[in-house]
Amino acid sequence: MSLLPRFFLSRPNSRENPDVPPLAITSRRRHLGISVSTDHCQHRPSVRQATRAAMRRQRINVPSPDPDRDKSQNPPHSTEKRPKPQDSHSFHSERNVFLLCLAMRAVNSLLVQTYFNPDEHWQALEVAHKIAFGYGHLTWEWKEGIRSYLHPMVFALLYKVLALLGLDKPWLMVKAPRLLQSFFCAIGDLYLHKLSHVLFGYCVARWALFSELLNWFMFFCFPRTLSNSLETVLTLVGLYYWPCLRASSSRDPAVSRSWGLFVAALACAIRPTSAIIWAYIGLLELWFTSDRMKFIFLETIPIGALVLGFTFLLDRLVYGSWVFVPLNFLKFNFLSSGGDYYGTHVWHWYFSQGFTVMLFTFLPFSLAGIAMAKHWRLSGLIGWVLGLYSVLGHKEFRFVLPVLPVALIFSGVYLASLSNPHGLRNKKEQSSKSCMIWPAKMRWAVVFLLVTNIPMALYMSLVHQRGSEDVMNFLSREAANDRLKSILFLMPCHATPYYSALHRNIPMRFLDCSPSEERSIPDESDGFMMDPSGFASELAKNWSLPSHIVLFDSEERKLQEFLSLHSFKEIKRFFHANFKVDRDLQASVAVYALTAP
């Protein structure tokens, strides 16, 4: 139809086409061999049918009585490929999606003001601070060589830039790393949208992005500087480029797969356990691809060696000796069950508690979407990851963060089906208008998700366990005003940020909790929690008297006599939590200062 002059697409009525005389219309139809009556009102249906039949037979350009005018308005058909209008639209759409996600994640990062997991600070920012400024604490993992410097180096570069610009102030030192992470998060959100669009269409992509931005755990955890957060971003980017997840692809499979392999290798370099995800994807690709030898010997091995070699050299530069991090990581976490030192859970914890809490009220929507989409390759990844991580004794929410967005894609599938149930059968038929249909079911579903996830996200990000962050913000201001000489943290190990938040090179002491070969002997942290008063009295025999002591109220009550004896007085208190997590309720964090020399 697009190859014919435009007037064939309109009704043959001179009143609707005032620029074209009736005689011209008649002559054109006669040229096609159509017997036409000038009485259009009486014979209009037959004329239409004859016109359409002639067009189907000939499929040629019809000469016009006015060649110059016709050429200007209807250029002759050319075999050259014209750019598709949707290409430009697609570019602008992706750009708009990214800018929307970037704005939302930036706000998200500023709203995260609570303490979640020590690794956010002690395995990323603290290490980066030592690289950039020469002081900071390295935990036992860095002495044993079971972590790569690749992830902390990202934030070390950020710190260096802030220092060169004279912007390494306390507020920016705390907020800038999360703002940088919000940029990475926006990239992950964009690729979740792109992956959903490729697999299921426009409507699903839209609702999948809605699910990811709204889910309380993604809001609470994704903008944090955990290595798991960057691993999640790389997982979303990498999945988009693997051909085995698509029924068909217009892209060059080799190029697409090469990018997927590179991103997968990068994810494994940052977190070796990411190999669990990419082993599944690699096996899928190996099964479905027709060029297995090329995939293994010309793509996987060279790309893997390139990324591994780069991280190997980087670790050699920073460690000062040759350290093979993946092997050390494997020995500690898998062969010796070293991770069990920090606690174990029952095998079904991820299925019965961990992952279900992360999905929260999106759980029924994700399950319904999995059943509806029947995309078993992608949904199988969720089961594969949860199953293998369940074998390990030590379990944490953040370990399975990379597959949470995958589950939320299926939530988008179900939500899209509520607004456009027929459009899911053919993703090409989906359009922005069809996605704007809001039946009653859809409205109730959206309201339900909003009222359950937003309060949860805000409470966990702004209220629960915020004392650990607030106390370090206060101490950093005290140090900047030279009212702080040294600090002793009488609390469980790694309960607050450290030098990366204080940004002042003064003596600080916290209670150690490094694993020991003699597991029957409690570490300092456990010893203090079992007998706070006795431990503090023994510690005071050999200490250099600190100017400030920081502790939780749960231990403060047991140390009142000790604090008074050594002339410490409370100067500040910060709210911490409303309910206990894994110990007694730690409702507040108290700061005591030395009042007499």
Protein Blocks (a to p, Z undefined) as FASTA:
>chain_A
ZZpcfklmpccdfklmmmbcfklmmmmmmmnopacdfblmlmmmmmmmmmmmmmmmnopa
cddfblmlmmmmmccddfbdcddfklmmmmmmmmmmmmmmmmmmmmmmmmpccdfbfklm
mmmmmmmmmmmnopacddfklmnopacfklmmmmmmmmmmmmmnopacfklmmmmmmmmm
mmmmmmmmmmmmmmmmmmnojklmmmmmmmmmmomklmmmmmpccfklmmmmmmmmmmmm
pmklpfbdfbdfklmmmmmmmmmmmmmmmmmmlmmmmmmmmmmmmmmpmblmlmmmmmmm
mmmmmmmmmmmmmmmmmnopacdfklmmmmmmmmnommmmnopadfklmmmmmmmmmnmm
mmmmmmmmmmmnopaklmmmmmmmmmmmmmpmbdcfklmmmmmmmmmmmmmmmmmmmmmm
mlmmpmklpcfklmmpccfklmmmmmmmmmmmmmmmmmmmmmnoplmmmmmmmmmmmmmn
opafbdcddddehkbccfkmnopacddddddfbdcfblmbccfklmmmmmmmlmmmmmmm
mcccdfbdcddfklmmmmmmmmmmnopacfbdcdfbfbdfklccdfbccddddfbZZ
